[in-house]
């Protein structure tokens, strides 16, 4: 085990700088939300499970910045649909050890060890937002007969497609993450701590609860199952904030690292992905991940099933359950 890995493991055990998991997501089953497996190099990989333990296995790669708690948004839908939803933290997020000098192509090896630990020989993967490139990496490196399906929903785009449509703010932050990561961390750590303190004050939490209640009144039919257990606005706020707070549980180091990874070549040519039939769902009005860049990706992949949606980056999530149904019920 490297000195960096040992140090990361000690941080996980002794010092979770920003996490407040005990009070924020106590509605989740304790035994399934904070699971870990030790990998061959000594790193810890954290993950949560939702739904039926004997259901159809789906590895869900969370967005950015996010964590294994992202699976809460499915409510009881996975259990009712006999789905075993497994959501791992990527390195440095949540419970997972930080991995220095990692690449997107390192992820499939971690996935392979996780599914071996879980006793799974065949499974589907779905990457949402920042998790999208990791799903494509699995299609590139993992054996095709191991994957029952591969999907990308509102995925982060490949920068090799050209960044003409990428916002200036995104370009500046990406350059900072690549060229001066330590300086960016020095800004983000106290900024996040301050923002969290502000968010958790009474006036702000009341405003958030009011906003959530108003959104519940407007929510589309696709999301009716999410709150089928009649969670209060306070419950939803705690779950939502915990998802993002957990991304910074150790510090901002992994957040900065991944900003750089998502803004560079993914480490493999898209036209060399042999897995056929990757399913893609993406909004035409997505300004965070411009559709032109996703069209480029689809053109490079073998026989993708590409759904262009009348949606933006956030509202593409309304199609999540529909996408999963298609992913796990289409014969491969």
C-alpha positions in Angstrom: 0.0 0.0 0.0 1.4 3.4 -1.0 2.0 6.1 1.6 -0.7 8.2 -0.1 -3.2 5.3 0.1 -2.4 4.7 3.8 -2.9 8.4 4.5 -6.2 8.3 2.7 -7.4 5.3 4.7 -6.5 7.1 7.9 -8.4 10.1 6.8 -11.5 7.9 6.1 -11.3 6.4 9.6 -10.4 9.4 11.6 -11.5 12.5 9.9 -14.6 13.1 7.8 -14.3 16.8 7.4 -17.7 17.7 6.0 -19.8 14.6 6.2 -22.8 14.4 8.5 -24.2 11.1 7.4 -25.5 9.9 10.7 -28.3 12.6 10.9 -28.8 13.4 7.2 -29.8 10.1 5.7 -31.0 8.0 8.6 -34.0 7.1 6.6 -31.8 4.8 4.6 -31.0 1.3 5.8 -27.8 1.6 7.9 -26.4 -1.7 6.8 -26.8 -1.0 3.0 -25.9 2.7 2.7 -22.3 2.6 4.0 -20.8 -0.5 2.7 -17.1 -0.9 1.7 -14.8 -3.3 0.0 -11.0 -3.3 0.2 -9.4 -3.4 -3.2 -6.2 -5.2 -4.2 -4.0 -2.1 -3.9 -5.3 -1.4 -0.3 -7.8 1.3 -1.2 -11.3 1.3 0.1 -14.2 1.5 -2.2 -17.5 2.7 -0.7 -20.9 1.8 -2.1 -24.6 1.8 -1.2 -27.3 -0.6 -2.3 -31.0 0.2 -2.9 -33.9 -2.0 -3.9 -34.2 -5.8 -3.9 -31.1 -7.7 -2.9 -32.0 -10.5 -5.2 -33.1 -8.2 -8.0 -31.6 -7.4 -11.4 -28.2 -5.9 -10.8 -27.5 -2.4 -12.1 -24.4 -0.4 -11.2 -25.3 3.3 -11.2 -22.4 5.7 -11.6 -23.3 8.9 -9.8 -23.0 12.4 -11.2 -20.5 15.2 -10.4 -20.0 16.2 -7.7 -22.1 13.6 -5.9 -21.9 10.3 -4.1 -23.4 6.9 -3.4 -26.4 8.6 -1.7 -27.7 9.7 -5.2 -29.6 6.4 -5.2 -32.1 7.8 -2.6 -33.9 9.7 -5.4 -35.4 6.4 -6.7 -37.5 6.0 -3.6 -39.1 2.5 -3.4 -39.1 2.1 -7.2 -36.0 -0.3 -7.4 -37.6 -2.7 -4.8 -41.0 -2.7 -6.5 -39.3 -3.4 -9.9 -37.0 -6.1 -8.6 -33.9 -4.0 -9.2 -30.7 -4.2 -7.2 -29.3 -0.8 -7.5 -25.6 -0.6 -6.6 -24.1 2.9 -6.3 -20.3 3.1 -5.7 -18.4 6.3 -4.6 -15.6 7.1 -7.0 -12.1 7.5 -5.6 -11.9 10.3 -3.1 -15.7 10.8 -2.8 -17.6 9.7 0.2 -16.2 6.5 1.7 -13.8 5.7 -1.2 -10.1 6.3 -0.7 -8.5 9.0 -2.8 -6.4 7.6 -5.7 -3.5 9.8 -6.8 -2.9 10.2 -10.6 -6.0 8.2 -11.4 -7.6 8.1 -14.9 -11.0 7.3 -16.1 -9.7 4.0 -17.4 -8.8 2.9 -13.8 -12.5 2.7 -13.0 -13.4 -0.6 -14.8 -10.8 -2.4 -12.6 -12.5 -1.1 -9.5 -15.9 -2.1 -10.8 -14.6 -5.6 -11.6 -13.4 -6.1 -8.0 -16.6 -4.7 -6.6 -18.8 -7.1 -8.6 -16.5 -10.0 -7.7 -17.0 -9.1 -4.0 -20.8 -9.0 -4.6 -20.8 -12.3 -6.5 -22.1 -10.9 -9.7 -21.0 -12.3 -13.1 -23.3 -10.2 -15.3 -24.8 -6.7 -14.7 -25.8 -3.5 -16.4 -24.1 -0.1 -15.9 -25.7 3.3 -16.1 -23.6 6.5 -15.9 -25.5 9.8 -15.2 -23.9 13.2 -15.9 -20.3 13.0 -14.6 -20.7 9.2 -14.4 -21.3 8.9 -18.1 -17.6 8.6 -19.2 -17.1 5.9 -16.6 -19.9 3.8 -18.1 -18.3 4.1 -21.6 -14.9 3.2 -20.1 -16.5 0.0 -18.8 -17.8 -0.8 -22.3 -14.3 -0.3 -23.6 -12.4 -2.5 -21.0 -14.8 -5.0 -19.5 -15.7 -8.2 -21.3 -18.9 -7.8 -23.3 -20.4 -10.9 -21.8 -20.1 -9.4 -18.4 -22.3 -6.4 -19.3 -26.0 -6.9 -19.8 -26.4 -3.3 -20.8 -24.5 0.0 -20.9 -26.3 3.4 -20.6 -25.4 7.0 -20.4 -28.0 9.6 -19.3 -27.1 13.4 -19.6 -23.5 12.3 -19.7 -20.5 14.5 -19.4 -19.3 15.1 -23.0 -15.9 14.1 -24.6 -13.8 17.2 -24.9 -12.1 15.7 -28.0 -15.4 16.6 -29.8 -14.5 20.2 -29.6 -15.3 22.7 -26.9 -16.9 25.5 -29.0 -20.2 25.2 -27.2 -18.8 24.8 -23.7 -19.4 27.8 -21.4 -16.6 30.1 -20.5 -17.1 29.4 -16.8 -16.7 25.7 -17.4 -13.6 26.2 -19.4 -12.0 28.4 -16.8 -12.7 26.0 -13.9 -11.5 23.1 -16.0 -8.2 24.9 -16.8 -7.8 25.7 -13.1 -8.4 22.1 -12.1 -5.8 20.8 -14.6 -3.1 23.5 -14.2 -3.4 24.6 -10.5 -5.4 22.0 -8.6 -3.9 22.8 -5.2 -4.8 26.5 -5.5 -8.4 25.5 -6.5 -8.6 23.2 -3.5 -7.4 26.0 -1.2 -10.3 28.1 -2.4 -13.0 25.3 -2.5 -12.4 23.8 1.0 -13.2 26.9 3.0 -15.8 28.0 0.5 -17.7 24.7 0.8 -17.5 24.7 4.6 -18.9 28.2 4.7 -21.7 27.4 2.2 -22.7 24.4 4.2 -22.9 26.4 7.4 -25.1 29.0 5.6 -27.3 26.3 4.0 -27.9 24.6 7.4 -29.0 27.8 9.1 -32.7 28.2 9.9 -33.8 30.8 7.4 -32.1 29.1 4.5 -33.4 25.6 5.3 -36.9 27.1 5.5 -36.5 28.6 2.1 -35.2 25.3 0.7 -38.1 23.4 2.2 -40.5 25.9 0.6 -38.8 25.5 -2.8 -39.0 21.7 -2.5 -42.7 21.9 -1.7 -43.4 24.1 -4.7 -41.4 21.7 -6.9 -43.4 18.8 -5.6 -46.6 20.5 -6.8 -45.1 20.9 -10.3 -43.2 17.7 -10.7 -43.8 15.6 -13.8 -45.6 12.3 -13.7 -42.3 10.5 -14.3 -41.2 11.4 -10.8 -44.4 10.4 -8.9 -42.7 7.3 -7.6 -39.8 9.2 -6.0 -41.9 10.4 -3.1 -44.3 7.5 -2.9 -43.4 7.1 0.8 -44.6 10.6 1.4 -41.4 12.2 2.6 -41.6 15.7 4.0 -39.8 18.6 2.4 -37.4 18.4 5.3 -36.6 14.7 4.6 -36.1 15.4 0.9 -33.8 18.4 1.7 -31.7 16.3 4.1 -31.3 13.5 1.5 -30.6 15.9 -1.3 -27.9 17.9 0.6 -26.4 14.8 2.0 -25.8 13.5 -1.6 -23.7 16.5 -2.4 -22.1 17.0 1.0 -20.9 13.5 0.9 -18.9 14.3 -2.2 -16.8 16.6 0.0 -16.7 14.2 3.0 -12.9 14.1 2.9 -12.2 17.5 1.3 -12.3 19.0 -2.2 -9.3 17.1 -3.6 -11.3 14.4 -5.5 -13.8 17.0 -6.7 -10.9 19.0 -8.3 -9.3 15.9 -9.6 -12.4 14.8 -11.4 -13.1 18.2 -12.9 -9.7 17.8 -14.6 -10.5 14.2 -15.7 -13.8 15.2 -17.3 -12.2 18.0 -19.2 -9.5 16.0 -21.0 -9.2 13.1 -23.3 -10.8 10.1 -21.6 -7.7 7.9 -22.4 -9.2 5.7 -25.1 -10.5 6.3 -28.7 -14.3 6.1 -28.8 -14.2 4.4 -32.2 -12.3 1.5 -30.5 -15.1 0.7 -28.1 -16.2 -2.8 -29.3 -19.3 -3.1 -27.1 -22.3 -2.6 -29.4 -25.6 -0.9 -28.5 -24.7 1.6 -25.8 -27.9 3.4 -25.0 -27.7 7.2 -24.7 -30.3 9.7 -23.4 -29.5 13.4 -23.7 -31.3 16.7 -23.8 -31.1 18.9 -26.9 -31.2 22.0 -24.6 -28.4 20.8 -22.3 -25.9 23.6 -21.8 -23.8 21.8 -19.3 -23.1 19.0 -21.8 -23.8 20.4 -25.2 -25.7 18.0 -27.5 -23.2 18.5 -30.4 -20.5 16.8 -28.3 -22.8 13.9 -27.5 -23.7 13.5 -31.1 -20.0 13.3 -31.9 -19.7 10.5 -29.3 -22.6 8.6 -30.7 -21.1 8.8 -34.2 -17.9 7.2 -32.9 -19.6 4.3 -31.0 -20.8 1.1 -32.6 -24.6 1.0 -33.2 -25.6 3.2 -30.2 -29.3 3.6 -29.4 -29.4 7.4 -29.1 -32.5 9.2 -27.7 -32.4 13.0 -28.2 -34.8 14.4 -25.6 -36.7 17.7 -25.4 -34.9 18.5 -22.1 -32.0 20.3 -20.5 -29.3 18.8 -18.2 -31.6 18.8 -15.1 -34.9 17.8 -16.7 -33.3 14.8 -18.5 -33.5 13.2 -15.1 -37.3 12.9 -15.6 -36.5 10.1 -18.0 -34.4 8.1 -15.6 -36.9 5.4 -14.7 -37.9 5.0 -18.3 -34.2 4.7 -19.3 -33.5 2.0 -16.7 -36.5 0.0 -17.8 -35.2 0.1 -21.4 -31.7 -0.7 -20.3 -32.5 -3.8 -18.2 -35.4 -5.1 -20.3 -33.7 -5.1 -23.7 -32.2 -8.5 -24.6 -28.4 -8.4 -25.4 
